Amino acid sequence: MLFFFRIRLKRGKKATINFINETGYSFDLHWHGLNTTADTDGATGILDFGVDTKFGTELTINIPPVTNNSALLWVHAHPMFLASAFVYTGVYGLVEIIDNESKIINDIFNYNDNHVMLVYEDAE
């Protein structure tokens, strides 16, 4: 199973993200490092979506205005007691935060041409 994705958010802006869960499993999404509200975070279990859940297989997450500075964060599936197994099989994504303070660097590097996001996993 591979579910890797990339999301780009801008500091100070809201975001609406639509997810469709066709994995056959139910889980929520936990945002590592993103300054967000508890009802958006997904570590609580109240946002479980997938088969046999109140949301079904589709979930829309409304992220409040982003307060993080420029950063590279990550989000992953967070099913109770199975989060590690999901991460090891690729059910996660990178979250890139951009801001005006880092604009000079963003202008120098055209991310479409020379920016590689590398994810390394080490599991025993």
Backbone atoms as SQL, in Angstrom:
CREATE TABLE atoms (id INTEGER PRIMARY KEY, chain TEXT, resi INTEGER, resn TEXT, atom TEXT, x REAL, y REAL, z REAL);
INSERT INTO atoms VALUES
  (1, 'A', 1, 'MET', 'N', 0.859, -1.163, 0.000),
  (2, 'A', 1, 'MET', 'CA', 0.000, 0.000, 0.000),
  (3, 'A', 1, 'MET', 'C', 0.906, 1.226, 0.000),
  (4, 'A', 2, 'LEU', 'N', 0.681, 2.151, -0.890),
  (5, 'A', 2, 'LEU', 'CA', 1.435, 3.394, -0.911),
  (6, 'A', 2, 'LEU', 'C', 0.457, 4.538, -1.069),
  (7, 'A', 3, 'PHE', 'N', 0.565, 5.503, -0.184),
  (8, 'A', 3, 'PHE', 'CA', -0.417, 6.564, -0.098),
  (9, 'A', 3, 'PHE', 'C', 0.286, 7.908, 0.033),
  (10, 'A', 4, 'PHE', 'N', 1.563, 7.957, -0.298),
  (11, 'A', 4, 'PHE', 'CA', 2.381, 9.146, -0.087),
  (12, 'A', 4, 'PHE', 'C', 1.824, 10.337, -0.850),
  (13, 'A', 5, 'PHE', 'N', 1.824, 11.507, -0.211),
  (14, 'A', 5, 'PHE', 'CA', 1.347, 12.723, -0.860),
  (15, 'A', 5, 'PHE', 'C', 2.100, 13.927, -0.308),
  (16, 'A', 6, 'ARG', 'N', 1.978, 15.052, -0.995),
  (17, 'A', 6, 'ARG', 'CA', 2.615, 16.299, -0.574),
  (18, 'A', 6, 'ARG', 'C', 1.571, 17.413, -0.566),
  (19, 'A', 7, 'ILE', 'N', 1.602, 18.212, 0.499),
  (20, 'A', 7, 'ILE', 'CA', 0.687, 19.334, 0.645),
  (21, 'A', 7, 'ILE', 'C', 1.524, 20.586, 0.880),
  (22, 'A', 8, 'ARG', 'N', 1.186, 21.670, 0.204),
  (23, 'A', 8, 'ARG', 'CA', 1.866, 22.953, 0.434),
  (24, 'A', 8, 'ARG', 'C', 0.862, 23.935, 1.017),
  (25, 'A', 9, 'LEU', 'N', 1.192, 24.498, 2.187),
  (26, 'A', 9, 'LEU', 'CA', 0.351, 25.465, 2.868),
  (27, 'A', 9, 'LEU', 'C', 1.118, 26.773, 3.028),
  (28, 'A', 10, 'LYS', 'N', 0.394, 27.880, 3.065),
  (29, 'A', 10, 'LYS', 'CA', 1.029, 29.184, 3.242),
  (30, 'A', 10, 'LYS', 'C', 0.657, 29.758, 4.601),
  (31, 'A', 11, 'ARG', 'N', 1.676, 30.273, 5.284),
  (32, 'A', 11, 'ARG', 'CA', 1.445, 30.877, 6.599),
  (33, 'A', 11, 'ARG', 'C', 0.403, 31.987, 6.470),
  (34, 'A', 12, 'GLY', 'N', -0.548, 31.996, 7.423),
  (35, 'A', 12, 'GLY', 'CA', -1.587, 33.001, 7.443),
  (36, 'A', 12, 'GLY', 'C', -2.820, 32.650, 6.626),
  (37, 'A', 13, 'LYS', 'N', -2.763, 31.587, 5.837),
  (38, 'A', 13, 'LYS', 'CA', -3.890, 31.202, 4.984),
  (39, 'A', 13, 'LYS', 'C', -4.591, 29.967, 5.547),
  (40, 'A', 14, 'LYS', 'N', -5.895, 29.905, 5.325),
  (41, 'A', 14, 'LYS', 'CA', -6.682, 28.711, 5.645),
  (42, 'A', 14, 'LYS', 'C', -6.508, 27.701, 4.519),
  (43, 'A', 15, 'ALA', 'N', -6.826, 26.464, 4.809),
  (44, 'A', 15, 'ALA', 'CA', -6.779, 25.428, 3.771),
  (45, 'A', 15, 'ALA', 'C', -7.933, 24.464, 3.964),
  (46, 'A', 16, 'THR', 'N', -8.484, 24.008, 2.868),
  (47, 'A', 16, 'THR', 'CA', -9.491, 22.953, 2.881),
  (48, 'A', 16, 'THR', 'C', -8.917, 21.791, 2.086),
  (49, 'A', 17, 'ILE', 'N', -8.834, 20.640, 2.720),
  (50, 'A', 17, 'ILE', 'CA', -8.234, 19.473, 2.085),
  (51, 'A', 17, 'ILE', 'C', -9.259, 18.345, 2.088),
  (52, 'A', 18, 'ASN', 'N', -9.496, 17.778, 0.919),
  (53, 'A', 18, 'ASN', 'CA', -10.420, 16.655, 0.786),
  (54, 'A', 18, 'ASN', 'C', -9.628, 15.365, 0.632),
  (55, 'A', 19, 'PHE', 'N', -9.918, 14.410, 1.492),
  (56, 'A', 19, 'PHE', 'CA', -9.275, 13.108, 1.438),
  (57, 'A', 19, 'PHE', 'C', -10.312, 12.042, 1.095),
  (58, 'A', 20, 'ILE', 'N', -9.902, 11.086, 0.292),
  (59, 'A', 20, 'ILE', 'CA', -10.725, 9.912, 0.006),
  (60, 'A', 20, 'ILE', 'C', -9.929, 8.696, 0.450),
  (61, 'A', 21, 'ASN', 'N', -10.489, 7.926, 1.344),
  (62, 'A', 21, 'ASN', 'CA', -9.824, 6.757, 1.907),
  (63, 'A', 21, 'ASN', 'C', -10.366, 5.506, 1.221),
  (64, 'A', 22, 'GLU', 'N', -9.589, 4.966, 0.303),
  (65, 'A', 22, 'GLU', 'CA', -9.979, 3.735, -0.391),
  (66, 'A', 22, 'GLU', 'C', -9.110, 2.554, 0.027),
  (67, 'A', 23, 'THR', 'N', -8.513, 2.643, 1.213),
  (68, 'A', 23, 'THR', 'CA', -7.614, 1.594, 1.679),
  (69, 'A', 23, 'THR', 'C', -8.351, 0.379, 2.227),
  (70, 'A', 24, 'GLY', 'N', -9.634, 0.544, 2.607),
  (71, 'A', 24, 'GLY', 'CA', -10.350, -0.541, 3.266),
  (72, 'A', 24, 'GLY', 'C', -10.199, -0.497, 4.776),
  (73, 'A', 25, 'TYR', 'N', -9.391, 0.424, 5.284),
  (74, 'A', 25, 'TYR', 'CA', -9.176, 0.597, 6.713),
  (75, 'A', 25, 'TYR', 'C', -9.760, 1.937, 7.145),
  (76, 'A', 26, 'SER', 'N', -10.017, 2.063, 8.422),
  (77, 'A', 26, 'SER', 'CA', -10.475, 3.332, 8.982),
  (78, 'A', 26, 'SER', 'C', -9.342, 3.932, 9.802),
  (79, 'A', 27, 'PHE', 'N', -9.112, 5.227, 9.633),
  (80, 'A', 27, 'PHE', 'CA', -8.083, 5.921, 10.399),
  (81, 'A', 27, 'PHE', 'C', -8.334, 7.425, 10.344),
  (82, 'A', 28, 'ASP', 'N', -7.591, 8.151, 11.155),
  (83, 'A', 28, 'ASP', 'CA', -7.593, 9.600, 11.075),
  (84, 'A', 28, 'ASP', 'C', -6.205, 10.045, 10.629),
  (85, 'A', 29, 'LEU', 'N', -6.010, 11.334, 10.445),
  (86, 'A', 29, 'LEU', 'CA', -4.724, 11.865, 9.991),
  (87, 'A', 29, 'LEU', 'C', -4.131, 12.747, 11.082),
  (88, 'A', 30, 'HIS', 'N', -2.899, 12.434, 11.472),
  (89, 'A', 30, 'HIS', 'CA', -2.218, 13.160, 12.544),
  (90, 'A', 30, 'HIS', 'C', -1.127, 14.036, 11.940),
  (91, 'A', 31, 'TRP', 'N', -1.199, 15.329, 12.243),
  (92, 'A', 31, 'TRP', 'CA', -0.307, 16.338, 11.652),
  (93, 'A', 31, 'TRP', 'C', 0.849, 16.618, 12.604),
  (94, 'A', 32, 'HIS', 'N', 2.050, 16.180, 12.268),
  (95, 'A', 32, 'HIS', 'CA', 3.221, 16.396, 13.122),
  (96, 'A', 32, 'HIS', 'C', 3.811, 17.774, 12.872),
  (97, 'A', 33, 'GLY', 'N', 3.771, 18.604, 13.905),
  (98, 'A', 33, 'GLY', 'CA', 4.390, 19.913, 13.838),
  (99, 'A', 33, 'GLY', 'C', 3.477, 21.031, 13.394),
  (100, 'A', 34, 'LEU', 'N', 2.313, 20.721, 12.843),
  (101, 'A', 34, 'LEU', 'CA', 1.404, 21.755, 12.377),
  (102, 'A', 34, 'LEU', 'C', 0.644, 22.339, 13.561),
  (103, 'A', 35, 'ASN', 'N', 0.754, 23.641, 13.749),
  (104, 'A', 35, 'ASN', 'CA', 0.003, 24.314, 14.814),
  (105, 'A', 35, 'ASN', 'C', -1.450, 24.401, 14.361),
  (106, 'A', 36, 'THR', 'N', -2.261, 23.513, 14.880),
  (107, 'A', 36, 'THR', 'CA', -3.661, 23.459, 14.465),
  (108, 'A', 36, 'THR', 'C', -4.543, 23.146, 15.661),
  (109, 'A', 37, 'THR', 'N', -5.814, 23.062, 15.439),
  (110, 'A', 37, 'THR', 'CA', -6.764, 22.805, 16.525),
  (111, 'A', 37, 'THR', 'C', -6.952, 21.308, 16.744),
  (112, 'A', 38, 'ALA', 'N', -7.435, 20.951, 17.924),
  (113, 'A', 38, 'ALA', 'CA', -7.613, 19.535, 18.269),
  (114, 'A', 38, 'ALA', 'C', -8.614, 18.846, 17.345),
  (115, 'A', 39, 'ASP', 'N', -9.644, 19.576, 16.908),
  (116, 'A', 39, 'ASP', 'CA', -10.646, 18.946, 16.044),
  (117, 'A', 39, 'ASP', 'C', -10.141, 18.756, 14.611),
  (118, 'A', 40, 'THR', 'N', -8.970, 19.282, 14.306),
  (119, 'A', 40, 'THR', 'CA', -8.349, 19.088, 12.992),
  (120, 'A', 40, 'THR', 'C', -7.206, 18.093, 13.065),
  (121, 'A', 41, 'ASP', 'N', -6.594, 17.979, 14.241),
  (122, 'A', 41, 'ASP', 'CA', -5.340, 17.235, 14.372),
  (123, 'A', 41, 'ASP', 'C', -5.452, 15.767, 14.037),
  (124, 'A', 42, 'GLY', 'N', -6.449, 15.084, 14.483),
  (125, 'A', 42, 'GLY', 'CA', -6.589, 13.680, 14.121),
  (126, 'A', 42, 'GLY', 'C', -5.991, 12.697, 15.089),
  (127, 'A', 43, 'ALA', 'N', -5.325, 13.142, 16.130),
  (128, 'A', 43, 'ALA', 'CA', -4.803, 12.201, 17.124),
  (129, 'A', 43, 'ALA', 'C', -5.867, 11.826, 18.142),
  (130, 'A', 44, 'THR', 'N', -7.032, 12.425, 18.043),
  (131, 'A', 44, 'THR', 'CA', -8.087, 12.207, 19.026),
  (132, 'A', 44, 'THR', 'C', -9.016, 11.056, 18.688),
  (133, 'A', 45, 'GLY', 'N', -9.049, 10.629, 17.441),
  (134, 'A', 45, 'GLY', 'CA', -9.951, 9.570, 17.037),
  (135, 'A', 45, 'GLY', 'C', -11.317, 10.058, 16.608),
  (136, 'A', 46, 'ILE', 'N', -11.600, 11.360, 16.751),
  (137, 'A', 46, 'ILE', 'CA', -12.926, 11.853, 16.372),
  (138, 'A', 46, 'ILE', 'C', -13.055, 12.095, 14.870),
  (139, 'A', 47, 'LEU', 'N', -11.935, 12.040, 14.159),
  (140, 'A', 47, 'LEU', 'CA', -11.972, 12.256, 12.713),
  (141, 'A', 47, 'LEU', 'C', -11.725, 10.975, 11.924),
  (142, 'A', 48, 'ASP', 'N', -11.956, 9.818, 12.540),
  (143, 'A', 48, 'ASP', 'CA', -11.781, 8.557, 11.817),
  (144, 'A', 48, 'ASP', 'C', -12.656, 8.554, 10.575),
  (145, 'A', 49, 'PHE', 'N', -12.058, 8.177, 9.450),
  (146, 'A', 49, 'PHE', 'CA', -12.846, 8.036, 8.236),
  (147, 'A', 49, 'PHE', 'C', -12.395, 6.793, 7.507),
  (148, 'A', 50, 'GLY', 'N', -13.291, 6.226, 6.751),
  (149, 'A', 50, 'GLY', 'CA', -13.061, 4.967, 6.067),
  (150, 'A', 50, 'GLY', 'C', -14.311, 4.124, 6.185),
  (151, 'A', 51, 'VAL', 'N', -14.161, 2.836, 5.967),
  (152, 'A', 51, 'VAL', 'CA', -15.317, 1.950, 6.021),
  (153, 'A', 51, 'VAL', 'C', -15.953, 1.962, 7.406),
  (154, 'A', 52, 'ASP', 'N', -17.270, 1.944, 7.435),
  (155, 'A', 52, 'ASP', 'CA', -18.047, 1.852, 8.681),
  (156, 'A', 52, 'ASP', 'C', -17.761, 2.975, 9.684),
  (157, 'A', 53, 'THR', 'N', -17.568, 4.191, 9.198),
  (158, 'A', 53, 'THR', 'CA', -17.397, 5.341, 10.088),
  (159, 'A', 53, 'THR', 'C', -18.478, 6.364, 9.790),
  (160, 'A', 54, 'LYS', 'N', -18.647, 7.328, 10.701),
  (161, 'A', 54, 'LYS', 'CA', -19.688, 8.339, 10.490),
  (162, 'A', 54, 'LYS', 'C', -19.373, 9.247, 9.305),
  (163, 'A', 55, 'PHE', 'N', -18.095, 9.388, 8.946),
  (164, 'A', 55, 'PHE', 'CA', -17.728, 10.214, 7.793),
  (165, 'A', 55, 'PHE', 'C', -17.735, 9.425, 6.491),
  (166, 'A', 56, 'GLY', 'N', -17.696, 8.107, 6.583),
  (167, 'A', 56, 'GLY', 'CA', -17.565, 7.297, 5.374),
  (168, 'A', 56, 'GLY', 'C', -16.135, 7.366, 4.861),
  (169, 'A', 57, 'THR', 'N', -15.951, 7.184, 3.575),
  (170, 'A', 57, 'THR', 'CA', -14.597, 7.132, 3.026),
  (171, 'A', 57, 'THR', 'C', -14.054, 8.498, 2.620),
  (172, 'A', 58, 'GLU', 'N', -14.879, 9.548, 2.730),
  (173, 'A', 58, 'GLU', 'CA', -14.423, 10.881, 2.354),
  (174, 'A', 58, 'GLU', 'C', -14.425, 11.807, 3.569),
  (175, 'A', 59, 'LEU', 'N', -13.364, 12.591, 3.694),
  (176, 'A', 59, 'LEU', 'CA', -13.239, 13.528, 4.807),
  (177, 'A', 59, 'LEU', 'C', -12.718, 14.855, 4.292),
  (178, 'A', 60, 'THR', 'N', -13.366, 15.931, 4.691),
  (179, 'A', 60, 'THR', 'CA', -12.897, 17.275, 4.373),
  (180, 'A', 60, 'THR', 'C', -12.363, 17.892, 5.660),
  (181, 'A', 61, 'ILE', 'N', -11.100, 18.307, 5.626),
  (182, 'A', 61, 'ILE', 'CA', -10.474, 18.922, 6.786),
  (183, 'A', 61, 'ILE', 'C', -10.291, 20.401, 6.497),
  (184, 'A', 62, 'ASN', 'N', -10.826, 21.239, 7.380),
  (185, 'A', 62, 'ASN', 'CA', -10.673, 22.688, 7.263),
  (186, 'A', 62, 'ASN', 'C', -9.598, 23.137, 8.242),
  (187, 'A', 63, 'ILE', 'N', -8.436, 23.449, 7.709),
  (188, 'A', 63, 'ILE', 'CA', -7.316, 23.873, 8.540),
  (189, 'A', 63, 'ILE', 'C', -7.430, 25.381, 8.759),
  (190, 'A', 64, 'PRO', 'N', -7.393, 25.811, 10.033),
  (191, 'A', 64, 'PRO', 'CA', -7.466, 27.252, 10.310),
  (192, 'A', 64, 'PRO', 'C', -6.217, 27.960, 9.783),
  (193, 'A', 65, 'PRO', 'N', -6.183, 29.287, 9.802),
  (194, 'A', 65, 'PRO', 'CA', -4.994, 29.981, 9.294),
  (195, 'A', 65, 'PRO', 'C', -3.703, 29.408, 9.891),
  (196, 'A', 66, 'VAL', 'N', -2.772, 29.080, 9.027),
  (197, 'A', 66, 'VAL', 'CA', -1.518, 28.445, 9.439),
  (198, 'A', 66, 'VAL', 'C', -0.658, 29.464, 10.179),
  (199, 'A', 67, 'THR', 'N', -0.163, 29.076, 11.355),
  (200, 'A', 67, 'THR', 'CA', 0.684, 29.965, 12.149),
  (201, 'A', 67, 'THR', 'C', 2.143, 29.553, 12.132),
  (202, 'A', 68, 'ASN', 'N', 2.462, 28.412, 11.533),
  (203, 'A', 68, 'ASN', 'CA', 3.845, 27.950, 11.470),
  (204, 'A', 68, 'ASN', 'C', 4.684, 28.846, 10.566),
  (205, 'A', 69, 'ASN', 'N', 5.955, 28.961, 10.900),
  (206, 'A', 69, 'ASN', 'CA', 6.910, 29.564, 9.980),
  (207, 'A', 69, 'ASN', 'C', 7.232, 28.540, 8.896),
  (208, 'A', 70, 'SER', 'N', 8.005, 28.946, 7.917),
  (209, 'A', 70, 'SER', 'CA', 8.415, 28.044, 6.842),
  (210, 'A', 70, 'SER', 'C', 9.020, 26.771, 7.436),
  (211, 'A', 71, 'ALA', 'N', 8.534, 25.621, 6.983),
  (212, 'A', 71, 'ALA', 'CA', 8.982, 24.352, 7.560),
  (213, 'A', 71, 'ALA', 'C', 8.574, 23.198, 6.660),
  (214, 'A', 72, 'LEU', 'N', 9.190, 22.054, 6.902),
  (215, 'A', 72, 'LEU', 'CA', 8.778, 20.808, 6.271),
  (216, 'A', 72, 'LEU', 'C', 8.303, 19.883, 7.385),
  (217, 'A', 73, 'LEU', 'N', 7.016, 19.562, 7.379),
  (218, 'A', 73, 'LEU', 'CA', 6.387, 18.747, 8.405),
  (219, 'A', 73, 'LEU', 'C', 5.868, 17.462, 7.761),
  (220, 'A', 74, 'TRP', 'N', 5.174, 16.655, 8.536),
  (221, 'A', 74, 'TRP', 'CA', 4.580, 15.461, 7.941),
  (222, 'A', 74, 'TRP', 'C', 3.259, 15.123, 8.604),
  (223, 'A', 75, 'VAL', 'N', 2.458, 14.359, 7.879),
  (224, 'A', 75, 'VAL', 'CA', 1.151, 13.900, 8.334),
  (225, 'A', 75, 'VAL', 'C', 1.077, 12.401, 8.054),
  (226, 'A', 76, 'HIS', 'N', 0.434, 11.672, 8.949),
  (227, 'A', 76, 'HIS', 'CA', 0.338, 10.230, 8.730),
  (228, 'A', 76, 'HIS', 'C', -0.990, 9.684, 9.233),
  (229, 'A', 77, 'ALA', 'N', -1.336, 8.517, 8.713),
  (230, 'A', 77, 'ALA', 'CA', -2.525, 7.803, 9.174),
  (231, 'A', 77, 'ALA', 'C', -2.313, 7.431, 10.630),
  (232, 'A', 78, 'HIS', 'N', -3.367, 7.563, 11.418),
  (233, 'A', 78, 'HIS', 'CA', -3.228, 7.365, 12.858),
  (234, 'A', 78, 'HIS', 'C', -4.315, 6.432, 13.393),
  (235, 'A', 79, 'PRO', 'N', -4.358, 5.174, 12.897),
  (236, 'A', 79, 'PRO', 'CA', -5.322, 4.230, 13.471),
  (237, 'A', 79, 'PRO', 'C', -4.811, 3.730, 14.818),
  (238, 'A', 80, 'MET', 'N', -5.710, 3.523, 15.736),
  (239, 'A', 80, 'MET', 'CA', -5.331, 3.097, 17.072),
  (240, 'A', 80, 'MET', 'C', -4.456, 1.851, 17.035),
  (241, 'A', 81, 'PHE', 'N', -3.249, 1.934, 17.605),
  (242, 'A', 81, 'PHE', 'CA', -2.284, 0.837, 17.763),
  (243, 'A', 81, 'PHE', 'C', -1.689, 0.349, 16.444),
  (244, 'A', 82, 'LEU', 'N', -2.007, 0.972, 15.315),
  (245, 'A', 82, 'LEU', 'CA', -1.477, 0.519, 14.035),
  (246, 'A', 82, 'LEU', 'C', -0.744, 1.624, 13.269),
  (247, 'A', 83, 'ALA', 'N', -0.497, 2.754, 13.908),
  (248, 'A', 83, 'ALA', 'CA', 0.108, 3.886, 13.205),
  (249, 'A', 83, 'ALA', 'C', 1.458, 3.522, 12.589),
  (250, 'A', 84, 'SER', 'N', 2.310, 2.824, 13.319),
  (251, 'A', 84, 'SER', 'CA', 3.636, 2.470, 12.796),
  (252, 'A', 84, 'SER', 'C', 3.533, 1.594, 11.557),
  (253, 'A', 85, 'ALA', 'N', 2.650, 0.621, 11.592),
  (254, 'A', 85, 'ALA', 'CA', 2.485, -0.263, 10.430),
  (255, 'A', 85, 'ALA', 'C', 2.045, 0.521, 9.201),
  (256, 'A', 86, 'PHE', 'N', 1.172, 1.492, 9.384),
  (257, 'A', 86, 'PHE', 'CA', 0.723, 2.308, 8.257),
  (258, 'A', 86, 'PHE', 'C', 1.853, 3.184, 7.720),
  (259, 'A', 87, 'VAL', 'N', 2.643, 3.768, 8.608),
  (260, 'A', 87, 'VAL', 'CA', 3.777, 4.595, 8.163),
  (261, 'A', 87, 'VAL', 'C', 4.770, 3.737, 7.399),
  (262, 'A', 88, 'TYR', 'N', 5.069, 2.557, 7.903),
  (263, 'A', 88, 'TYR', 'CA', 6.040, 1.684, 7.241),
  (264, 'A', 88, 'TYR', 'C', 5.586, 1.253, 5.852),
  (265, 'A', 89, 'THR', 'N', 4.283, 1.259, 5.609),
  (266, 'A', 89, 'THR', 'CA', 3.790, 0.868, 4.284),
  (267, 'A', 89, 'THR', 'C', 3.491, 2.071, 3.391),
  (268, 'A', 90, 'GLY', 'N', 3.826, 3.283, 3.864),
  (269, 'A', 90, 'GLY', 'CA', 3.736, 4.453, 3.002),
  (270, 'A', 90, 'GLY', 'C', 2.491, 5.290, 3.121),
  (271, 'A', 91, 'VAL', 'N', 1.721, 5.136, 4.199),
  (272, 'A', 91, 'VAL', 'CA', 0.511, 5.937, 4.356),
  (273, 'A', 91, 'VAL', 'C', 0.865, 7.198, 5.148),
  (274, 'A', 92, 'TYR', 'N', 1.479, 8.159, 4.460),
  (275, 'A', 92, 'TYR', 'CA', 1.876, 9.424, 5.063),
  (276, 'A', 92, 'TYR', 'C', 2.100, 10.459, 3.971),
  (277, 'A', 93, 'GLY', 'N', 2.325, 11.680, 4.395),
  (278, 'A', 93, 'GLY', 'CA', 2.597, 12.735, 3.429),
  (279, 'A', 93, 'GLY', 'C', 3.458, 13.831, 4.021),
  (280, 'A', 94, 'LEU', 'N', 4.060, 14.610, 3.160),
  (281, 'A', 94, 'LEU', 'CA', 4.859, 15.753, 3.582),
  (282, 'A', 94, 'LEU', 'C', 4.011, 17.009, 3.519),
  (283, 'A', 95, 'VAL', 'N', 4.216, 17.895, 4.475),
  (284, 'A', 95, 'VAL', 'CA', 3.497, 19.161, 4.540),
  (285, 'A', 95, 'VAL', 'C', 4.543, 20.269, 4.495),
  (286, 'A', 96, 'GLU', 'N', 4.528, 21.019, 3.426),
  (287, 'A', 96, 'GLU', 'CA', 5.479, 22.121, 3.279),
  (288, 'A', 96, 'GLU', 'C', 4.775, 23.427, 3.625),
  (289, 'A', 97, 'ILE', 'N', 5.345, 24.171, 4.571),
  (290, 'A', 97, 'ILE', 'CA', 4.814, 25.481, 4.948),
  (291, 'A', 97, 'ILE', 'C', 5.705, 26.532, 4.288),
  (292, 'A', 98, 'ILE', 'N', 5.083, 27.456, 3.584),
  (293, 'A', 98, 'ILE', 'CA', 5.838, 28.568, 3.002),
  (294, 'A', 98, 'ILE', 'C', 5.368, 29.862, 3.652),
  (295, 'A', 99, 'ASP', 'N', 6.246, 30.839, 3.707),
  (296, 'A', 99, 'ASP', 'CA', 5.883, 32.126, 4.295),
  (297, 'A', 99, 'ASP', 'C', 6.608, 33.251, 3.557),
  (298, 'A', 100, 'ASN', 'N', 6.190, 34.472, 3.802),
  (299, 'A', 100, 'ASN', 'CA', 6.783, 35.631, 3.130),
  (300, 'A', 100, 'ASN', 'C', 8.214, 35.883, 3.582),
  (301, 'A', 101, 'GLU', 'N', 8.535, 35.542, 4.825),
  (302, 'A', 101, 'GLU', 'CA', 9.890, 35.751, 5.333),
  (303, 'A', 101, 'GLU', 'C', 10.912, 34.906, 4.585),
  (304, 'A', 102, 'SER', 'N', 10.504, 33.765, 4.076),
  (305, 'A', 102, 'SER', 'CA', 11.404, 32.881, 3.327),
  (306, 'A', 102, 'SER', 'C', 11.287, 33.084, 1.820),
  (307, 'A', 103, 'LYS', 'N', 10.570, 34.116, 1.407),
  (308, 'A', 103, 'LYS', 'CA', 10.308, 34.344, -0.013),
  (309, 'A', 103, 'LYS', 'C', 11.593, 34.490, -0.824),
  (310, 'A', 104, 'ILE', 'N', 12.610, 35.144, -0.281),
  (311, 'A', 104, 'ILE', 'CA', 13.847, 35.332, -1.028),
  (312, 'A', 104, 'ILE', 'C', 14.476, 33.991, -1.416),
  (313, 'A', 105, 'ILE', 'N', 14.405, 33.029, -0.515),
  (314, 'A', 105, 'ILE', 'CA', 14.947, 31.701, -0.815),
  (315, 'A', 105, 'ILE', 'C', 14.050, 30.988, -1.820),
  (316, 'A', 106, 'ASN', 'N', 12.750, 31.098, -1.627),
  (317, 'A', 106, 'ASN', 'CA', 11.822, 30.454, -2.559),
  (318, 'A', 106, 'ASN', 'C', 11.965, 31.013, -3.966),
  (319, 'A', 107, 'ASP', 'N', 12.288, 32.306, -4.083),
  (320, 'A', 107, 'ASP', 'CA', 12.474, 32.914, -5.398),
  (321, 'A', 107, 'ASP', 'C', 13.752, 32.419, -6.078),
  (322, 'A', 108, 'ILE', 'N', 14.775, 32.113, -5.297),
  (323, 'A', 108, 'ILE', 'CA', 16.044, 31.632, -5.858),
  (324, 'A', 108, 'ILE', 'C', 15.903, 30.201, -6.375),
  (325, 'A', 109, 'PHE', 'N', 15.200, 29.362, -5.606),
  (326, 'A', 109, 'PHE', 'CA', 15.048, 27.963, -5.970),
  (327, 'A', 109, 'PHE', 'C', 13.675, 27.725, -6.581),
  (328, 'A', 110, 'ASN', 'N', 13.652, 27.315, -7.817),
  (329, 'A', 110, 'ASN', 'CA', 12.401, 26.940, -8.461),
  (330, 'A', 110, 'ASN', 'C', 12.142, 25.484, -8.107),
  (331, 'A', 111, 'TYR', 'N', 11.242, 25.253, -7.145),
  (332, 'A', 111, 'TYR', 'CA', 11.036, 23.916, -6.619),
  (333, 'A', 111, 'TYR', 'C', 10.639, 22.892, -7.676),
  (334, 'A', 112, 'ASN', 'N', 10.024, 23.322, -8.735),
  (335, 'A', 112, 'ASN', 'CA', 9.648, 22.359, -9.769),
  (336, 'A', 112, 'ASN', 'C', 10.868, 21.815, -10.500),
  (337, 'A', 113, 'ASP', 'N', 11.969, 22.547, -10.479),
  (338, 'A', 113, 'ASP', 'CA', 13.153, 22.142, -11.227),
  (339, 'A', 113, 'ASP', 'C', 14.233, 21.487, -10.388),
  (340, 'A', 114, 'ASN', 'N', 14.409, 21.942, -9.133),
  (341, 'A', 114, 'ASN', 'CA', 15.573, 21.453, -8.394),
  (342, 'A', 114, 'ASN', 'C', 15.305, 21.172, -6.914),
  (343, 'A', 115, 'HIS', 'N', 14.092, 20.855, -6.566),
  (344, 'A', 115, 'HIS', 'CA', 13.746, 20.604, -5.168),
  (345, 'A', 115, 'HIS', 'C', 13.267, 19.165, -5.042),
  (346, 'A', 116, 'VAL', 'N', 13.981, 18.394, -4.261),
  (347, 'A', 116, 'VAL', 'CA', 13.622, 16.994, -4.052),
  (348, 'A', 116, 'VAL', 'C', 13.282, 16.805, -2.578),
  (349, 'A', 117, 'MET', 'N', 12.122, 16.241, -2.318),
  (350, 'A', 117, 'MET', 'CA', 11.755, 15.906, -0.937),
  (351, 'A', 117, 'MET', 'C', 12.013, 14.417, -0.748),
  (352, 'A', 118, 'LEU', 'N', 12.882, 14.117, 0.180),
  (353, 'A', 118, 'LEU', 'CA', 13.302, 12.752, 0.394),
  (354, 'A', 118, 'LEU', 'C', 12.759, 12.275, 1.743),
  (355, 'A', 119, 'VAL', 'N', 12.167, 11.113, 1.742),
  (356, 'A', 119, 'VAL', 'CA', 11.693, 10.501, 2.974),
  (357, 'A', 119, 'VAL', 'C', 12.502, 9.232, 3.201),
  (358, 'A', 120, 'TYR', 'N', 13.053, 9.099, 4.381),
  (359, 'A', 120, 'TYR', 'CA', 13.844, 7.927, 4.738),
  (360, 'A', 120, 'TYR', 'C', 13.179, 7.240, 5.922),
  (361, 'A', 121, 'GLU', 'N', 12.954, 5.956, 5.803),
  (362, 'A', 121, 'GLU', 'CA', 12.364, 5.190, 6.887),
  (363, 'A', 121, 'GLU', 'C', 13.337, 4.143, 7.344),
  (364, 'A', 122, 'ASP', 'N', 13.418, 3.937, 8.643),
  (365, 'A', 122, 'ASP', 'CA', 14.265, 2.906, 9.208),
  (366, 'A', 122, 'ASP', 'C', 13.420, 2.090, 10.174),
  (367, 'A', 123, 'ALA', 'N', 13.155, 0.871, 9.847),
  (368, 'A', 123, 'ALA', 'CA', 12.319, 0.019, 10.694),
  (369, 'A', 123, 'ALA', 'C', 13.000, -1.329, 10.882),
  (370, 'A', 124, 'GLU', 'N', 13.029, -1.780, 12.099),
  (371, 'A', 124, 'GLU', 'CA', 13.600, -3.096, 12.376),
  (372, 'A', 124, 'GLU', 'C', 12.507, -4.131, 12.410);
